[in-house]
Amino acid sequence: MNEHAEGDRSIQVRAVLSFVLILGILGITMLGVVLLVLNKRVAKEEEKQRIVPAVEVVGVREAEHTVRILTQGVVESARETRLAAEVGGRVMEISPSFKRGGVVKKGERLIQIDPADYRSALAAAEVRRAEAELALEQEKARVQQAQLDWSKLGGGSKPLNPLVLREPYLAAAEASAASAVEAAAKARRDVERTEILAPFDAGVRSANAEVGAVVAPGTMVAELYASSELEVRLPLSLEDFGFLARDADGKVTGEVILKGKIGADEYIWKAETARVDPEIARETLSANIAVKVLPAEGSAFLLPPVGLFVNAEIAGKTLDGVREIPRRALLEGKRAIVIVEDNKIAFRDLTIPRLTRETALVSGGLEAGDRVVLTRLSAPVAGMEVEIEKEEK
């Protein structure tokens, strides 16, 4: 009986201890929660900073603007020719300047072909000419005698037969004399053609004859080009072609500047328009003008060498009331961003009569004094505020 009572009391004690332990754990947990709540950290609220993009702008000014047309070309001779032998024979002599790259003067004898046979032919032709002229004079005397005889016989008018007055014989003698004169003249020209002369002051591009060689009529012996009359053929786009400055007669009047580099130095020559091609090149849809190169007095190169590649700048039309801005300021081809009140931005649609590689000429959409944004903005919105970092005048 006692043992049974002690067992019940032990169970009761353990139950009480378990309850007390649970209450202790709950109390400690609640205490920890209270402490955490009382000691929690409060995040500080910071004011967000607004990011204002910095931009570069350029001021707009209104002024007269002379269009500059840029193009390129190669220096060429205005006169080129190929010399051919008009008579055949052995080459007896050539000029010391008759070499590739040589320079010859107008009238200089370049080649002498053996003239012996042609002089002999000329002498024979002169004999035939003299004989024909003598025969003509004799026939004229016979005609006069025939007319006198006819008059003595009482003939009042011309006889029915023209042989009576020897008219056919006179006509034949006159034709024979004229033929002999022409034959003698041709023989004389053949003698002269044994000398091949330079037709103008020129440079020798090719020389195809040598002493002792035999040339046939029509053989090309030299190729010459005028070294003092130079041209540059300049291609122009149709847009540039329309901006050429012209006078009342339609003649192109703009100044032309040519620049070419020889070695480490750049040389400048002026030029004037010589002619404008009347036809548009179908392959490239471009127009062409030829300009005459003018000597540059005092320069190491009075004229540029033939074949030199040059850059050309042509002064075109003068446009009034236009504004020039850098091309990099354009958006979508024909729009720009400008600064308005309180450094806010606005968009402007532009009228652009001419666009070059670096600049745009604006005739509408901008006013003098406007400030155009040059900086590329990632997502520009009308009314967005910006900060001007740099302003070009």
C-alpha positions in Angstrom: 0.0 0.0 0.0 2.8 2.4 0.9 4.7 1.5 -2.2 1.8 2.3 -4.4 1.4 5.7 -2.8 5.1 6.6 -3.2 4.8 5.8 -6.9 1.9 8.1 -7.4 3.7 10.9 -5.6 6.8 10.5 -7.8 4.7 10.8 -10.9 3.1 13.9 -9.6 6.5 15.5 -8.9 7.8 14.8 -12.4 4.6 16.3 -13.9 5.0 19.5 -11.8 8.7 19.8 -12.8 7.8 19.3 -16.5 5.2 22.0 -16.2 7.6 24.4 -14.5 10.2 23.7 -17.2 7.8 24.4 -20.0 6.7 27.7 -18.3 10.4 28.7 -18.0 11.0 28.0 -21.6 8.0 30.0 -22.6 9.0 32.9 -20.4 12.5 33.0 -21.7 11.2 32.9 -25.3 8.7 35.8 -24.6 11.5 37.7 -23.0 13.7 37.3 -26.0 10.9 38.5 -28.3 10.3 41.5 -26.2 14.0 42.4 -26.2 14.2 42.0 -30.0 11.2 44.3 -30.5 12.6 46.9 -28.1 16.0 46.8 -29.7 15.1 46.6 -33.4 17.1 48.7 -35.9 15.3 51.4 -37.8 16.6 52.0 -41.4 17.3 55.7 -42.1 15.4 57.2 -45.0 17.7 58.9 -47.5 16.5 61.3 -50.1 17.2 60.1 -53.7 19.5 62.3 -55.8 18.2 63.4 -59.3 20.7 62.6 -62.1 20.9 65.5 -64.6 22.8 64.6 -67.8 25.6 67.0 -68.8 25.5 68.0 -72.5 27.6 70.0 -75.0 25.8 72.6 -77.0 26.6 74.9 -79.9 25.2 78.3 -80.5 23.3 79.0 -83.8 24.3 82.0 -85.9 22.7 83.2 -89.1 25.0 84.4 -91.9 25.8 84.1 -95.6 27.3 80.8 -96.5 29.3 79.9 -99.6 28.9 76.2 -100.4 32.1 74.3 -100.5 32.1 71.4 -103.0 34.8 68.8 -102.3 35.9 66.3 -104.9 39.0 64.6 -106.3 40.7 64.0 -109.7 43.9 63.1 -111.5 46.0 65.7 -113.4 45.9 65.1 -117.1 47.3 66.8 -120.2 44.9 68.9 -122.1 46.6 67.9 -125.4 47.8 64.5 -126.3 48.8 63.1 -129.6 50.4 60.1 -131.3 52.9 60.7 -134.0 53.0 58.4 -137.0 55.4 58.2 -139.9 53.7 59.5 -143.1 56.4 58.1 -145.3 58.5 54.9 -145.0 62.3 54.6 -144.9 65.3 54.1 -142.7 65.7 56.3 -139.6 68.9 58.4 -140.0 68.8 60.6 -137.0 66.8 61.2 -133.8 66.7 64.1 -131.3 68.6 63.7 -128.0 65.3 64.6 -126.3 63.5 61.8 -128.1 63.3 59.5 -125.1 60.6 58.4 -122.7 60.3 61.2 -120.2 62.1 63.7 -122.4 60.8 67.2 -123.1 60.7 68.6 -126.6 59.9 72.1 -128.0 57.4 73.0 -130.7 59.0 72.5 -134.2 61.9 70.4 -132.9 62.9 67.6 -135.3 62.4 64.4 -133.5 63.2 61.9 -136.3 64.9 62.2 -139.7 64.0 59.5 -142.2 66.4 59.0 -145.2 65.1 61.5 -147.8 67.3 60.4 -150.8 64.6 58.4 -152.6 62.0 61.1 -152.0 64.4 63.9 -153.3 65.0 61.8 -156.4 61.2 61.4 -156.9 60.8 65.1 -156.4 63.4 65.9 -159.1 61.6 63.6 -161.5 58.3 65.2 -160.7 59.7 68.6 -161.3 61.0 67.5 -164.7 57.5 66.2 -165.6 55.9 69.4 -164.3 58.3 71.5 -166.5 57.6 69.4 -169.6 53.8 69.5 -169.0 53.9 73.3 -168.6 56.0 73.6 -171.8 53.6 71.4 -173.7 50.7 73.6 -172.4 52.4 76.7 -173.7 53.0 75.1 -177.0 49.4 74.0 -177.3 48.3 77.5 -176.4 50.4 78.8 -179.3 48.9 76.2 -181.7 45.4 77.3 -180.6 46.2 80.9 -181.4 47.5 79.9 -184.8 44.4 77.8 -185.5 42.1 80.7 -184.6 44.2 83.0 -186.9 43.9 80.5 -189.8 40.2 80.1 -189.3 39.8 83.9 -189.4 41.8 84.1 -192.7 39.6 81.5 -194.2 36.6 83.8 -193.6 35.0 81.8 -190.7 32.7 84.1 -188.9 31.7 81.9 -186.0 33.2 78.8 -184.3 33.4 75.8 -186.5 31.1 72.9 -185.8 34.1 70.6 -185.1 36.1 71.8 -182.0 39.2 70.0 -183.3 39.6 72.8 -185.9 40.5 75.2 -183.1 42.3 72.5 -181.1 40.1 72.9 -178.1 40.4 69.3 -176.9 44.1 69.4 -177.2 44.3 72.5 -175.1 42.1 71.0 -172.4 44.3 67.9 -172.3 47.4 69.9 -172.0 46.0 72.0 -169.2 44.9 68.9 -167.3 48.3 67.3 -167.8 50.1 70.4 -166.5 47.8 70.6 -163.5 48.4 66.9 -162.7 52.2 67.4 -163.0 52.1 70.4 -160.7 50.2 68.4 -158.1 52.5 65.4 -158.4 55.5 67.7 -157.9 53.8 69.3 -154.8 53.2 65.8 -153.4 56.8 64.8 -154.0 57.9 68.0 -152.2 55.6 67.2 -149.2 57.0 63.6 -149.1 60.5 65.1 -148.7 59.2 67.4 -145.9 57.5 64.4 -144.3 60.9 62.7 -143.9 61.3 65.0 -140.9 58.9 64.3 -138.0 58.5 67.5 -135.9 57.1 68.2 -132.5 53.6 69.8 -133.0 53.8 71.7 -129.6 55.9 71.9 -126.4 55.5 68.4 -125.0 56.7 65.6 -122.8 57.5 62.3 -124.4 55.4 59.5 -123.1 56.7 56.8 -125.4 59.4 56.8 -128.2 59.2 53.9 -130.6 62.0 54.5 -133.1 65.8 54.3 -133.2 68.6 55.1 -135.6 68.9 52.4 -138.3 65.3 51.2 -137.9 63.1 51.0 -140.9 59.6 52.5 -140.5 56.6 52.0 -142.7 54.0 54.6 -143.5 51.5 54.8 -140.6 53.9 53.4 -138.0 53.3 55.0 -134.6 56.7 56.4 -133.5 55.9 58.6 -130.5 53.2 59.6 -128.0 53.4 63.2 -126.7 51.5 65.2 -124.2 51.4 68.9 -123.5 53.3 69.5 -120.2 52.2 73.1 -119.9 48.5 72.7 -120.6 47.0 70.7 -117.8 43.5 69.8 -116.8 41.8 67.9 -114.0 38.5 66.1 -114.6 36.3 66.3 -111.5 33.3 64.2 -110.9 30.3 65.7 -109.0 27.2 64.3 -107.5 24.0 65.7 -108.9 23.4 67.5 -105.6 26.8 69.2 -105.8 26.3 69.9 -109.5 23.2 71.9 -108.6 25.2 74.1 -106.1 27.8 75.2 -108.7 28.0 79.0 -108.9 27.1 80.3 -112.4 26.9 83.7 -114.1 24.0 85.0 -116.2 25.2 83.0 -119.3 25.3 79.7 -117.3 29.1 79.6 -117.1 30.6 78.1 -113.9 32.4 80.9 -112.1 33.4 79.5 -108.7 37.1 79.5 -107.7 38.8 76.1 -107.7 41.6 75.1 -105.4 43.7 72.0 -106.0 45.8 70.3 -103.3 48.3 67.6 -104.0 50.9 65.9 -101.8 54.4 65.3 -103.2 56.7 63.6 -100.7 56.1 65.1 -97.3 54.9 68.5 -98.6 51.4 69.6 -99.8 51.2 71.9 -102.8 48.4 74.2 -103.8 47.4 75.3 -107.3 44.5 77.4 -108.5 42.3 76.4 -111.4 39.5 77.7 -113.5 36.6 75.9 -115.1 37.4 75.0 -118.7 34.1 73.2 -119.6 31.2 71.2 -118.2 30.3 67.9 -119.7 26.8 68.2 -121.2 25.9 64.6 -120.4 25.3 62.8 -117.1 27.3 59.6 -116.6 24.7 56.9 -116.5 26.9 54.4 -114.6 27.5 56.7 -111.6 24.7 59.2 -112.0 27.3 62.0 -111.7 28.3 65.1 -113.7 31.8 66.0 -114.7 33.6 69.3 -115.1 37.1 69.9 -116.4 39.3 72.6 -114.8 42.4 74.2 -116.3 45.4 74.3 -113.9 47.0 77.7 -113.4 50.7 78.1 -112.7 51.7 78.6 -109.0 54.3 81.3 -109.2 57.1 80.8 -106.6 56.2 77.2 -106.0 58.7 74.4 -106.3 56.2 72.9 -108.7 55.0 75.6 -111.1 52.5 73.0 -112.4 51.6 69.6 -110.9 53.1 66.5 -112.6 50.8 64.7 -115.0 49.2 61.8 -113.2 49.2 63.4 -109.7 46.1 62.7 -107.6 44.7 65.9 -106.2 41.9 67.0 -103.9 39.7 69.8 -105.2 37.6 72.4 -103.5 35.1 74.4 -105.6 33.4 77.6 -104.3 29.7 77.1 -105.1 26.6 79.2 -104.6 26.3 81.7 -101.8 23.2 80.9 -99.7 21.5 83.7 -97.6 19.8 83.2 -94.2 21.1 79.7 -93.5 22.5 78.3 -90.3 25.3 75.8 -90.2 25.5 73.2 -87.5 27.6 70.1 -87.0 26.1 67.0 -88.6 26.5 65.0 -85.4 23.7 67.2 -83.9 21.1 65.6 -86.1 18.6 63.1 -84.9 16.8 60.8 -87.4 18.3 62.7 -90.3 16.3 66.0 -89.9 15.6 66.7 -86.2 17.7 68.4 -83.5 17.5 68.9 -79.8 17.6 72.5 -78.5 17.8 74.0 -75.0 14.8 76.0 -73.9 13.9 77.7 -70.6 15.2 76.3 -67.3 17.8 74.2 -69.3 15.1 71.9 -70.5 15.2 70.3 -74.0 12.8 70.4 -76.9 12.8 68.8 -80.3 12.9 70.8 -83.6 12.1 69.5 -87.1 14.6 71.0 -89.6 14.7 72.0 -93.2 18.1 71.1 -94.6 19.0 72.2 -98.2 22.5 70.7 -98.0 24.2 68.0 -96.0 27.9 67.4 -96.0 30.1 64.8 -94.3 30.7 67.1 -91.3 28.0 69.9 -91.4 24.4 70.5 -92.2 23.0 73.8 -93.6 19.6 74.6 -92.0 17.1 77.0 -93.6 14.2 76.3 -91.4 13.5 75.0 -87.8 16.3 76.9 -86.0 16.6 80.6 -85.1 19.7 82.7 -84.5 20.6 82.3 -80.8 19.3 78.8 -80.4 21.5 76.3 -78.6 21.7 72.9 -80.2 22.6 69.9 -78.2 25.6 67.9 -79.6 25.7 65.2 -77.0 23.9 61.9 -77.7 21.3 61.3 -75.0 20.3 57.7 -74.3 16.6 58.4 -73.9 15.7 62.0 -74.5 12.3 63.2 -73.6 10.8 66.7 -74.3 11.0 68.8 -71.1 13.9 66.8 -69.6 16.3 68.9 -67.7 20.0 68.9 -68.6 23.2 70.6 -67.5 25.3 72.5 -70.0 28.8 71.3 -69.6 30.4 73.0 -72.7 29.1 75.6 -75.2 30.7 76.1 -78.6 30.3 79.5 -80.2 
